Amino acid sequence: MSGLEIRPIHGLPEIEPGVDLGAAILEAAAGSGEVLRDGDILVVTQKIVSKAEGCLVDLTTIEPSTLAREWADR
């Protein structure tokens, strides 16, 4: 096949820290009838990679600076 085709993978669950992201993508692809082939290029967001890696920050533990509050007020 030549050309460019963009298709979403449906059925990917909420990504939790420690999940095997590759396996989750393959499972979601299979569940939605997609067949991944050699040479396919998958694009994922940094957000789900960070979540899978456990790179999360609990925003309730963050105290905004005075400058941040001033910017927010604007």
N, CA, C and O atoms as a Maestro MAE file, in Angstrom:
{
 s_m_m2io_version
 :::
 2.0.0
}

f_m_ct {
 s_m_title
 :::
 protein
 m_atom[296] {
  # First column is atom index #
  i_m_mmod_type
  r_m_x_coord
  r_m_y_coord
  r_m_z_coord
  i_m_residue_number
  s_m_chain_name
  s_m_pdb_residue_name
  s_m_pdb_atom_name
  i_m_atomic_number
  :::
  1 25 0.843 -1.175 0.000 1 A "MET " " N  " 7
  2 3 0.000 0.000 0.000 1 A "MET " " CA " 6
  3 2 0.888 1.238 0.000 1 A "MET " " C  " 6
  4 15 1.850 1.322 0.764 1 A "MET " " O  " 8
  5 25 0.570 2.167 -0.835 2 A "SER " " N  " 7
  6 3 1.323 3.419 -0.835 2 A "SER " " CA " 6
  7 2 0.411 4.531 -0.358 2 A "SER " " C  " 6
  8 15 -0.813 4.395 -0.369 2 A "SER " " O  " 8
  9 25 1.004 5.609 0.051 3 A "GLY " " N  " 7
  10 3 0.218 6.731 0.531 3 A "GLY " " CA " 6
  11 2 0.229 6.793 2.049 3 A "GLY " " C  " 6
  12 15 0.980 6.087 2.723 3 A "GLY " " O  " 8
  13 25 -0.626 7.657 2.558 4 A "LEU " " N  " 7
  14 3 -0.706 7.887 3.988 4 A "LEU " " CA " 6
  15 2 -2.130 7.637 4.439 4 A "LEU " " C  " 6
  16 15 -3.081 8.144 3.843 4 A "LEU " " O  " 8
  17 25 -2.269 6.868 5.476 5 A "GLU " " N  " 7
  18 3 -3.579 6.588 6.054 5 A "GLU " " CA " 6
  19 2 -3.470 6.790 7.558 5 A "GLU " " C  " 6
  20 15 -2.574 6.246 8.203 5 A "GLU " " O  " 8
  21 25 -4.379 7.570 8.106 6 A "ILE " " N  " 7
  22 3 -4.372 7.840 9.545 6 A "ILE " " CA " 6
  23 2 -5.646 7.259 10.133 6 A "ILE " " C  " 6
  24 15 -6.755 7.600 9.721 6 A "ILE " " O  " 8
  25 25 -5.459 6.362 11.117 7 A "ARG " " N  " 7
  26 3 -6.611 5.738 11.766 7 A "ARG " " CA " 6
  27 2 -6.397 5.735 13.275 7 A "ARG " " C  " 6
  28 15 -5.297 5.447 13.747 7 A "ARG " " O  " 8
  29 25 -7.436 6.053 14.028 8 A "PRO " " N  " 7
  30 3 -7.298 5.998 15.490 8 A "PRO " " CA " 6
  31 2 -7.410 4.562 15.987 8 A "PRO " " C  " 6
  32 15 -8.001 3.706 15.329 8 A "PRO " " O  " 8
  33 25 -6.843 4.320 17.135 9 A "ILE " " N  " 7
  34 3 -7.013 3.031 17.817 9 A "ILE " " CA " 6
  35 2 -8.043 3.277 18.916 9 A "ILE " " C  " 6
  36 15 -7.795 4.045 19.845 9 A "ILE " " O  " 8
  37 25 -9.181 2.634 18.810 10 A "HIS " " N  " 7
  38 3 -10.241 2.787 19.811 10 A "HIS " " CA " 6
  39 2 -10.102 1.719 20.884 10 A "HIS " " C  " 6
  40 15 -9.557 0.644 20.635 10 A "HIS " " O  " 8
  41 25 -10.596 2.023 22.076 11 A "GLY " " N  " 7
  42 3 -10.640 1.034 23.139 11 A "GLY " " CA " 6
  43 2 -9.442 1.011 24.059 11 A "GLY " " C  " 6
  44 15 -9.303 0.103 24.879 11 A "GLY " " O  " 8
  45 25 -8.574 2.000 23.932 12 A "LEU " " N  " 7
  46 3 -7.426 2.064 24.832 12 A "LEU " " CA " 6
  47 2 -7.933 2.480 26.214 12 A "LEU " " C  " 6
  48 15 -8.609 3.502 26.335 12 A "LEU " " O  " 8
  49 25 -7.618 1.707 27.255 13 A "PRO " " N  " 7
  50 3 -8.123 2.051 28.591 13 A "PRO " " CA " 6
  51 2 -7.391 3.256 29.166 13 A "PRO " " C  " 6
  52 15 -6.399 3.720 28.604 13 A "PRO " " O  " 8
  53 25 -7.888 3.753 30.284 14 A "GLU " " N  " 7
  54 3 -7.183 4.811 31.012 14 A "GLU " " CA " 6
  55 2 -5.815 4.251 31.387 14 A "GLU " " C  " 6
  56 15 -5.722 3.162 31.954 14 A "GLU " " O  " 8
  57 25 -4.770 4.981 31.077 15 A "ILE " " N  " 7
  58 3 -3.412 4.496 31.317 15 A "ILE " " CA " 6
  59 2 -3.020 4.800 32.763 15 A "ILE " " C  " 6
  60 15 -3.103 5.938 33.225 15 A "ILE " " O  " 8
  61 25 -2.596 3.760 33.452 16 A "GLU " " N  " 7
  62 3 -2.172 3.863 34.849 16 A "GLU " " CA " 6
  63 2 -0.661 3.666 34.932 16 A "GLU " " C  " 6
  64 15 -0.074 3.042 34.048 16 A "GLU " " O  " 8
  65 25 -0.025 4.183 35.976 17 A "PRO " " N  " 7
  66 3 1.411 3.979 36.140 17 A "PRO " " CA " 6
  67 2 1.763 2.491 36.132 17 A "PRO " " C  " 6
  68 15 1.092 1.677 36.767 17 A "PRO " " O  " 8
  69 25 2.819 2.156 35.408 18 A "GLY " " N  " 7
  70 3 3.308 0.794 35.362 18 A "GLY " " CA " 6
  71 2 2.712 -0.069 34.266 18 A "GLY " " C  " 6
  72 15 3.172 -1.188 34.041 18 A "GLY " " O  " 8
  73 25 1.683 0.440 33.572 19 A "VAL " " N  " 7
  74 3 1.067 -0.368 32.513 19 A "VAL " " CA " 6
  75 2 2.067 -0.568 31.373 19 A "VAL " " C  " 6
  76 15 2.873 0.317 31.086 19 A "VAL " " O  " 8
  77 25 2.010 -1.726 30.730 20 A "ASP " " N  " 7
  78 3 2.821 -1.990 29.551 20 A "ASP " " CA " 6
  79 2 2.111 -1.310 28.384 20 A "ASP " " C  " 6
  80 15 1.164 -1.861 27.822 20 A "ASP " " O  " 8
  81 25 2.565 -0.130 28.025 21 A "LEU " " N  " 7
  82 3 1.880 0.685 27.030 21 A "LEU " " CA " 6
  83 2 1.820 -0.006 25.672 21 A "LEU " " C  " 6
  84 15 0.793 0.042 24.996 21 A "LEU " " O  " 8
  85 25 2.901 -0.638 25.276 22 A "GLY " " N  " 7
  86 3 2.918 -1.354 24.001 22 A "GLY " " CA " 6
  87 2 1.869 -2.454 23.962 22 A "GLY " " C  " 6
  88 15 1.139 -2.595 22.980 22 A "GLY " " O  " 8
  89 25 1.796 -3.234 25.037 23 A "ALA " " N  " 7
  90 3 0.811 -4.324 25.111 23 A "ALA " " CA " 6
  91 2 -0.604 -3.760 25.115 23 A "ALA " " C  " 6
  92 15 -1.493 -4.323 24.477 23 A "ALA " " O  " 8
  93 25 -0.823 -2.661 25.822 24 A "ALA " " N  " 7
  94 3 -2.151 -2.049 25.874 24 A "ALA " " CA " 6
  95 2 -2.579 -1.565 24.489 24 A "ALA " " C  " 6
  96 15 -3.742 -1.710 24.113 24 A "ALA " " O  " 8
  97 25 -1.651 -0.995 23.736 25 A "ILE " " N  " 7
  98 3 -1.955 -0.521 22.384 25 A "ILE " " CA " 6
  99 2 -2.266 -1.702 21.474 25 A "ILE " " C  " 6
  100 15 -3.230 -1.659 20.710 25 A "ILE " " O  " 8
  101 25 -1.457 -2.756 21.550 26 A "LEU " " N  " 7
  102 3 -1.704 -3.943 20.721 26 A "LEU " " CA " 6
  103 2 -3.056 -4.566 21.042 26 A "LEU " " C  " 6
  104 15 -3.784 -4.966 20.134 26 A "LEU " " O  " 8
  105 25 -3.396 -4.650 22.321 27 A "GLU " " N  " 7
  106 3 -4.678 -5.237 22.723 27 A "GLU " " CA " 6
  107 2 -5.846 -4.383 22.223 27 A "GLU " " C  " 6
  108 15 -6.838 -4.913 21.722 27 A "GLU " " O  " 8
  109 25 -5.724 -3.069 22.362 28 A "ALA " " N  " 7
  110 3 -6.780 -2.174 21.886 28 A "ALA " " CA " 6
  111 2 -6.918 -2.252 20.367 28 A "ALA " " C  " 6
  112 15 -8.030 -2.231 19.840 28 A "ALA " " O  " 8
  113 25 -5.797 -2.342 19.670 29 A "ALA " " N  " 7
  114 3 -5.832 -2.438 18.211 29 A "ALA " " CA " 6
  115 2 -6.537 -3.723 17.788 29 A "ALA " " C  " 6
  116 15 -7.402 -3.704 16.913 29 A "ALA " " O  " 8
  117 25 -6.163 -4.836 18.412 30 A "ALA " " N  " 7
  118 3 -6.794 -6.113 18.081 30 A "ALA " " CA " 6
  119 2 -8.280 -6.086 18.397 30 A "ALA " " C  " 6
  120 15 -9.091 -6.612 17.634 30 A "ALA " " O  " 8
  121 25 -8.638 -5.476 19.519 31 A "GLY " " N  " 7
  122 3 -10.041 -5.398 19.918 31 A "GLY " " CA " 6
  123 2 -10.886 -4.528 19.003 31 A "GLY " " C  " 6
  124 15 -12.102 -4.702 18.919 31 A "GLY " " O  " 8
  125 25 -10.242 -3.593 18.318 32 A "SER " " N  " 7
  126 3 -10.996 -2.718 17.409 32 A "SER " " CA " 6
  127 2 -10.863 -3.158 15.955 32 A "SER " " C  " 6
  128 15 -11.301 -2.462 15.039 32 A "SER " " O  " 8
  129 25 -10.254 -4.324 15.760 33 A "GLY " " N  " 7
  130 3 -10.166 -4.872 14.403 33 A "GLY " " CA " 6
  131 2 -9.010 -4.348 13.577 33 A "GLY " " C  " 6
  132 15 -8.927 -4.640 12.384 33 A "GLY " " O  " 8
  133 25 -8.124 -3.588 14.175 34 A "GLU " " N  " 7
  134 3 -6.956 -3.072 13.454 34 A "GLU " " CA " 6
  135 2 -5.865 -4.135 13.424 34 A "GLU " " C  " 6
  136 15 -5.664 -4.853 14.404 34 A "GLU " " O  " 8
  137 25 -5.181 -4.231 12.329 35 A "VAL " " N  " 7
  138 3 -4.050 -5.142 12.202 35 A "VAL " " CA " 6
  139 2 -2.807 -4.294 11.980 35 A "VAL " " C  " 6
  140 15 -2.700 -3.581 10.983 35 A "VAL " " O  " 8
  141 25 -1.877 -4.377 12.908 36 A "LEU " " N  " 7
  142 3 -0.629 -3.628 12.764 36 A "LEU " " CA " 6
  143 2 0.352 -4.470 11.959 36 A "LEU " " C  " 6
  144 15 0.484 -5.675 12.174 36 A "LEU " " O  " 8
  145 25 1.026 -3.818 11.039 37 A "ARG " " N  " 7
  146 3 1.948 -4.517 10.142 37 A "ARG " " CA " 6
  147 2 3.348 -3.925 10.258 37 A "ARG " " C  " 6
  148 15 3.527 -2.798 10.720 37 A "ARG " " O  " 8
  149 25 4.337 -4.708 9.828 38 A "ASP " " N  " 7
  150 3 5.699 -4.184 9.781 38 A "ASP " " CA " 6
  151 2 5.696 -2.896 8.969 38 A "ASP " " C  " 6
  152 15 5.095 -2.830 7.897 38 A "ASP " " O  " 8
  153 25 6.362 -1.889 9.478 39 A "GLY " " N  " 7
  154 3 6.444 -0.618 8.772 39 A "GLY " " CA " 6
  155 2 5.408 0.394 9.209 39 A "GLY " " C  " 6
  156 15 5.524 1.574 8.881 39 A "GLY " " O  " 8
  157 25 4.379 -0.049 9.957 40 A "ASP " " N  " 7
  158 3 3.385 0.907 10.469 40 A "ASP " " CA " 6
  159 2 4.063 1.838 11.463 40 A "ASP " " C  " 6
  160 15 4.991 1.446 12.171 40 A "ASP " " O  " 8
  161 25 3.593 3.050 11.503 41 A "ILE " " N  " 7
  162 3 4.107 4.038 12.451 41 A "ILE " " CA " 6
  163 2 2.971 4.414 13.379 41 A "ILE " " C  " 6
  164 15 1.910 4.852 12.933 41 A "ILE " " O  " 8
  165 25 3.199 4.240 14.676 42 A "LEU " " N  " 7
  166 3 2.202 4.606 15.672 42 A "LEU " " CA " 6
  167 2 2.604 5.921 16.317 42 A "LEU " " C  " 6
  168 15 3.778 6.142 16.616 42 A "LEU " " O  " 8
  169 25 1.638 6.781 16.527 43 A "VAL " " N  " 7
  170 3 1.889 8.056 17.182 43 A "VAL " " CA " 6
  171 2 1.089 8.073 18.473 43 A "VAL " " C  " 6
  172 15 -0.124 7.864 18.467 43 A "VAL " " O  " 8
  173 25 1.776 8.322 19.576 44 A "VAL " " N  " 7
  174 3 1.110 8.416 20.869 44 A "VAL " " CA " 6
  175 2 1.477 9.743 21.510 44 A "VAL " " C  " 6
  176 15 2.506 10.337 21.189 44 A "VAL " " O  " 8
  177 25 0.638 10.197 22.406 45 A "THR " " N  " 7
  178 3 0.924 11.462 23.076 45 A "THR " " CA " 6
  179 2 1.924 11.258 24.201 45 A "THR " " C  " 6
  180 15 2.015 10.176 24.781 45 A "THR " " O  " 8
  181 25 2.659 12.292 24.494 46 A "GLN " " N  " 7
  182 3 3.600 12.244 25.610 46 A "GLN " " CA " 6
  183 2 2.854 12.010 26.919 46 A "GLN " " C  " 6
  184 15 3.392 11.407 27.848 46 A "GLN " " O  " 8
  185 25 1.617 12.486 26.988 47 A "LYS " " N  " 7
  186 3 0.838 12.352 28.217 47 A "LYS " " CA " 6
  187 2 0.675 10.884 28.610 47 A "LYS " " C  " 6
  188 15 0.887 10.537 29.772 47 A "LYS " " O  " 8
  189 25 0.297 10.001 27.652 48 A "ILE " " N  " 7
  190 3 0.098 8.612 28.054 48 A "ILE " " CA " 6
  191 2 1.424 7.910 28.320 48 A "ILE " " C  " 6
  192 15 1.478 6.978 29.122 48 A "ILE " " O  " 8
  193 25 2.489 8.343 27.662 49 A "VAL " " N  " 7
  194 3 3.814 7.780 27.953 49 A "VAL " " CA " 6
  195 2 4.204 8.158 29.382 49 A "VAL " " C  " 6
  196 15 4.659 7.307 30.146 49 A "VAL " " O  " 8
  197 25 4.029 9.420 29.741 50 A "SER " " N  " 7
  198 3 4.356 9.876 31.089 50 A "SER " " CA " 6
  199 2 3.521 9.153 32.133 50 A "SER " " C  " 6
  200 15 4.031 8.759 33.182 50 A "SER " " O  " 8
  201 25 2.233 8.981 31.842 51 A "LYS " " N  " 7
  202 3 1.367 8.276 32.793 51 A "LYS " " CA " 6
  203 2 1.829 6.840 32.981 51 A "LYS " " C  " 6
  204 15 1.882 6.357 34.112 51 A "LYS " " O  " 8
  205 25 2.167 6.146 31.895 52 A "ALA " " N  " 7
  206 3 2.637 4.764 31.983 52 A "ALA " " CA " 6
  207 2 3.948 4.687 32.767 52 A "ALA " " C  " 6
  208 15 4.189 3.716 33.485 52 A "ALA " " O  " 8
  209 25 4.789 5.705 32.628 53 A "GLU " " N  " 7
  210 3 6.071 5.741 33.338 53 A "GLU " " CA " 6
  211 2 5.918 6.166 34.793 53 A "GLU " " C  " 6
  212 15 6.877 6.105 35.562 53 A "GLU " " O  " 8
  213 25 4.714 6.598 35.175 54 A "GLY " " N  " 7
  214 3 4.497 7.035 36.549 54 A "GLY " " CA " 6
  215 2 4.970 8.447 36.816 54 A "GLY " " C  " 6
  216 15 5.151 8.826 37.973 54 A "GLY " " O  " 8
  217 25 5.174 9.232 35.774 55 A "CYS " " N  " 7
  218 3 5.636 10.620 35.917 55 A "CYS " " CA " 6
  219 2 4.427 11.531 36.125 55 A "CYS " " C  " 6
  220 15 4.033 12.278 35.230 55 A "CYS " " O  " 8
  221 25 3.857 11.453 37.307 56 A "LEU " " N  " 7
  222 3 2.650 12.206 37.627 56 A "LEU " " CA " 6
  223 2 2.923 13.128 38.804 56 A "LEU " " C  " 6
  224 15 3.782 12.848 39.640 56 A "LEU " " O  " 8
  225 25 2.189 14.224 38.861 57 A "VAL " " N  " 7
  226 3 2.301 15.158 39.974 57 A "VAL " " CA " 6
  227 2 0.906 15.370 40.532 57 A "VAL " " C  " 6
  228 15 -0.024 15.680 39.788 57 A "VAL " " O  " 8
  229 25 0.758 15.205 41.823 58 A "ASP " " N  " 7
  230 3 -0.514 15.469 42.489 58 A "ASP " " CA " 6
  231 2 -0.623 16.986 42.652 58 A "ASP " " C  " 6
  232 15 0.087 17.592 43.455 58 A "ASP " " O  " 8
  233 25 -1.524 17.582 41.878 59 A "LEU " " N  " 7
  234 3 -1.624 19.046 41.878 59 A "LEU " " CA " 6
  235 2 -2.057 19.621 43.222 59 A "LEU " " C  " 6
  236 15 -1.859 20.809 43.480 59 A "LEU " " O  " 8
  237 25 -2.650 18.786 44.084 60 A "THR " " N  " 7
  238 3 -3.036 19.289 45.406 60 A "THR " " CA " 6
  239 2 -1.810 19.545 46.281 60 A "THR " " C  " 6
  240 15 -1.916 20.181 47.330 60 A "THR " " O  " 8
  241 25 -0.642 19.049 45.852 61 A "THR " " N  " 7
  242 3 0.583 19.255 46.628 61 A "THR " " CA " 6
  243 2 1.381 20.462 46.133 61 A "THR " " C  " 6
  244 15 2.443 20.769 46.673 61 A "THR " " O  " 8
  245 25 0.874 21.138 45.117 62 A "ILE " " N  " 7
  246 3 1.594 22.267 44.522 62 A "ILE " " CA " 6
  247 2 1.035 23.584 45.062 62 A "ILE " " C  " 6
  248 15 -0.176 23.801 45.067 62 A "ILE " " O  " 8
  249 25 1.912 24.434 45.503 63 A "GLU " " N  " 7
  250 3 1.521 25.761 45.972 63 A "GLU " " CA " 6
  251 2 1.998 26.780 44.927 63 A "GLU " " C  " 6
  252 15 3.200 27.006 44.786 63 A "GLU " " O  " 8
  253 25 1.060 27.391 44.197 64 A "PRO " " N  " 7
  254 3 1.461 28.355 43.163 64 A "PRO " " CA " 6
  255 2 2.195 29.554 43.765 64 A "PRO " " C  " 6
  256 15 1.884 30.007 44.867 64 A "PRO " " O  " 8
  257 25 3.156 30.042 43.026 65 A "SER " " N  " 7
  258 3 3.898 31.218 43.470 65 A "SER " " CA " 6
  259 2 3.022 32.463 43.316 65 A "SER " " C  " 6
  260 15 1.964 32.423 42.688 65 A "SER " " O  " 8
  261 25 3.478 33.542 43.891 66 A "THR " " N  " 7
  262 3 2.759 34.818 43.757 66 A "THR " " CA " 6
  263 2 2.659 35.209 42.289 66 A "THR " " C  " 6
  264 15 1.609 35.667 41.840 66 A "THR " " O  " 8
  265 25 3.743 35.031 41.540 67 A "LEU " " N  " 7
  266 3 3.742 35.352 40.117 67 A "LEU " " CA " 6
  267 2 2.704 34.503 39.372 67 A "LEU " " C  " 6
  268 15 1.979 35.018 38.521 67 A "LEU " " O  " 8
  269 25 2.635 33.238 39.681 68 A "ALA " " N  " 7
  270 3 1.667 32.348 39.039 68 A "ALA " " CA " 6
  271 2 0.230 32.796 39.335 68 A "ALA " " C  " 6
  272 15 -0.627 32.785 38.451 68 A "ALA " " O  " 8
  273 25 -0.014 33.183 40.562 69 A "ARG " " N  " 7
  274 3 -1.364 33.659 40.927 69 A "ARG " " CA " 6
  275 2 -1.702 34.967 40.183 69 A "ARG " " C  " 6
  276 15 -2.834 35.162 39.739 69 A "ARG " " O  " 8
  277 25 -0.715 35.847 40.056 70 A "GLU " " N  " 7
  278 3 -0.945 37.098 39.320 70 A "GLU " " CA " 6
  279 2 -1.278 36.813 37.863 70 A "GLU " " C  " 6
  280 15 -2.191 37.423 37.306 70 A "GLU " " O  " 8
  281 25 -0.550 35.897 37.244 71 A "TRP " " N  " 7
  282 3 -0.825 35.522 35.846 71 A "TRP " " CA " 6
  283 2 -2.217 34.915 35.734 71 A "TRP " " C  " 6
  284 15 -2.948 35.211 34.788 71 A "TRP " " O  " 8
  285 25 -2.581 34.089 36.669 72 A "ALA " " N  " 7
  286 3 -3.906 33.450 36.638 72 A "ALA " " CA " 6
  287 2 -5.024 34.476 36.759 72 A "ALA " " C  " 6
  288 15 -6.082 34.328 36.146 72 A "ALA " " O  " 8
  289 25 -4.789 35.511 37.546 73 A "ASP " " N  " 7
  290 3 -5.796 36.562 37.720 73 A "ASP " " CA " 6
  291 2 -6.008 37.369 36.448 73 A "ASP " " C  " 6
  292 15 -7.085 37.921 36.223 73 A "ASP " " O  " 8
  293 25 -4.975 37.431 35.624 74 A "ARG " " N  " 7
  294 3 -5.078 38.192 34.371 74 A "ARG " " CA " 6
  295 2 -5.934 37.412 33.414 74 A "ARG " " C  " 6
  296 15 -6.163 37.855 32.289 74 A "ARG " " O  " 8
  :::
 }
 m_bond[295] {
  # First column is bond index #
  i_m_from
  i_m_to
  i_m_order
  :::
  1 1 2 1
  2 2 3 1
  3 3 4 2
  4 3 5 1
  5 5 6 1
  6 6 7 1
  7 7 8 2
  8 7 9 1
  9 9 10 1
  10 10 11 1
  11 11 12 2
  12 11 13 1
  13 13 14 1
  14 14 15 1
  15 15 16 2
  16 15 17 1
  17 17 18 1
  18 18 19 1
  19 19 20 2
  20 19 21 1
  21 21 22 1
  22 22 23 1
  23 23 24 2
  24 23 25 1
  25 25 26 1
  26 26 27 1
  27 27 28 2
  28 27 29 1
  29 29 30 1
  30 30 31 1
  31 31 32 2
  32 31 33 1
  33 33 34 1
  34 34 35 1
  35 35 36 2
  36 35 37 1
  37 37 38 1
  38 38 39 1
  39 39 40 2
  40 39 41 1
  41 41 42 1
  42 42 43 1
  43 43 44 2
  44 43 45 1
  45 45 46 1
  46 46 47 1
  47 47 48 2
  48 47 49 1
  49 49 50 1
  50 50 51 1
  51 51 52 2
  52 51 53 1
  53 53 54 1
  54 54 55 1
  55 55 56 2
  56 55 57 1
  57 57 58 1
  58 58 59 1
  59 59 60 2
  60 59 61 1
  61 61 62 1
  62 62 63 1
  63 63 64 2
  64 63 65 1
  65 65 66 1
  66 66 67 1
  67 67 68 2
  68 67 69 1
  69 69 70 1
  70 70 71 1
  71 71 72 2
  72 71 73 1
  73 73 74 1
  74 74 75 1
  75 75 76 2
  76 75 77 1
  77 77 78 1
  78 78 79 1
  79 79 80 2
  80 79 81 1
  81 81 82 1
  82 82 83 1
  83 83 84 2
  84 83 85 1
  85 85 86 1
  86 86 87 1
  87 87 88 2
  88 87 89 1
  89 89 90 1
  90 90 91 1
  91 91 92 2
  92 91 93 1
  93 93 94 1
  94 94 95 1
  95 95 96 2
  96 95 97 1
  97 97 98 1
  98 98 99 1
  99 99 100 2
  100 99 101 1
  101 101 102 1
  102 102 103 1
  103 103 104 2
  104 103 105 1
  105 105 106 1
  106 106 107 1
  107 107 108 2
  108 107 109 1
  109 109 110 1
  110 110 111 1
  111 111 112 2
  112 111 113 1
  113 113 114 1
  114 114 115 1
  115 115 116 2
  116 115 117 1
  117 117 118 1
  118 118 119 1
  119 119 120 2
  120 119 121 1
  121 121 122 1
  122 122 123 1
  123 123 124 2
  124 123 125 1
  125 125 126 1
  126 126 127 1
  127 127 128 2
  128 127 129 1
  129 129 130 1
  130 130 131 1
  131 131 132 2
  132 131 133 1
  133 133 134 1
  134 134 135 1
  135 135 136 2
  136 135 137 1
  137 137 138 1
  138 138 139 1
  139 139 140 2
  140 139 141 1
  141 141 142 1
  142 142 143 1
  143 143 144 2
  144 143 145 1
  145 145 146 1
  146 146 147 1
  147 147 148 2
  148 147 149 1
  149 149 150 1
  150 150 151 1
  151 151 152 2
  152 151 153 1
  153 153 154 1
  154 154 155 1
  155 155 156 2
  156 155 157 1
  157 157 158 1
  158 158 159 1
  159 159 160 2
  160 159 161 1
  161 161 162 1
  162 162 163 1
  163 163 164 2
  164 163 165 1
  165 165 166 1
  166 166 167 1
  167 167 168 2
  168 167 169 1
  169 169 170 1
  170 170 171 1
  171 171 172 2
  172 171 173 1
  173 173 174 1
  174 174 175 1
  175 175 176 2
  176 175 177 1
  177 177 178 1
  178 178 179 1
  179 179 180 2
  180 179 181 1
  181 181 182 1
  182 182 183 1
  183 183 184 2
  184 183 185 1
  185 185 186 1
  186 186 187 1
  187 187 188 2
  188 187 189 1
  189 189 190 1
  190 190 191 1
  191 191 192 2
  192 191 193 1
  193 193 194 1
  194 194 195 1
  195 195 196 2
  196 195 197 1
  197 197 198 1
  198 198 199 1
  199 199 200 2
  200 199 201 1
  201 201 202 1
  202 202 203 1
  203 203 204 2
  204 203 205 1
  205 205 206 1
  206 206 207 1
  207 207 208 2
  208 207 209 1
  209 209 210 1
  210 210 211 1
  211 211 212 2
  212 211 213 1
  213 213 214 1
  214 214 215 1
  215 215 216 2
  216 215 217 1
  217 217 218 1
  218 218 219 1
  219 219 220 2
  220 219 221 1
  221 221 222 1
  222 222 223 1
  223 223 224 2
  224 223 225 1
  225 225 226 1
  226 226 227 1
  227 227 228 2
  228 227 229 1
  229 229 230 1
  230 230 231 1
  231 231 232 2
  232 231 233 1
  233 233 234 1
  234 234 235 1
  235 235 236 2
  236 235 237 1
  237 237 238 1
  238 238 239 1
  239 239 240 2
  240 239 241 1
  241 241 242 1
  242 242 243 1
  243 243 244 2
  244 243 245 1
  245 245 246 1
  246 246 247 1
  247 247 248 2
  248 247 249 1
  249 249 250 1
  250 250 251 1
  251 251 252 2
  252 251 253 1
  253 253 254 1
  254 254 255 1
  255 255 256 2
  256 255 257 1
  257 257 258 1
  258 258 259 1
  259 259 260 2
  260 259 261 1
  261 261 262 1
  262 262 263 1
  263 263 264 2
  264 263 265 1
  265 265 266 1
  266 266 267 1
  267 267 268 2
  268 267 269 1
  269 269 270 1
  270 270 271 1
  271 271 272 2
  272 271 273 1
  273 273 274 1
  274 274 275 1
  275 275 276 2
  276 275 277 1
  277 277 278 1
  278 278 279 1
  279 279 280 2
  280 279 281 1
  281 281 282 1
  282 282 283 1
  283 283 284 2
  284 283 285 1
  285 285 286 1
  286 286 287 1
  287 287 288 2
  288 287 289 1
  289 289 290 1
  290 290 291 1
  291 291 292 2
  292 291 293 1
  293 293 294 1
  294 294 295 1
  295 295 296 2
  :::
 }
}
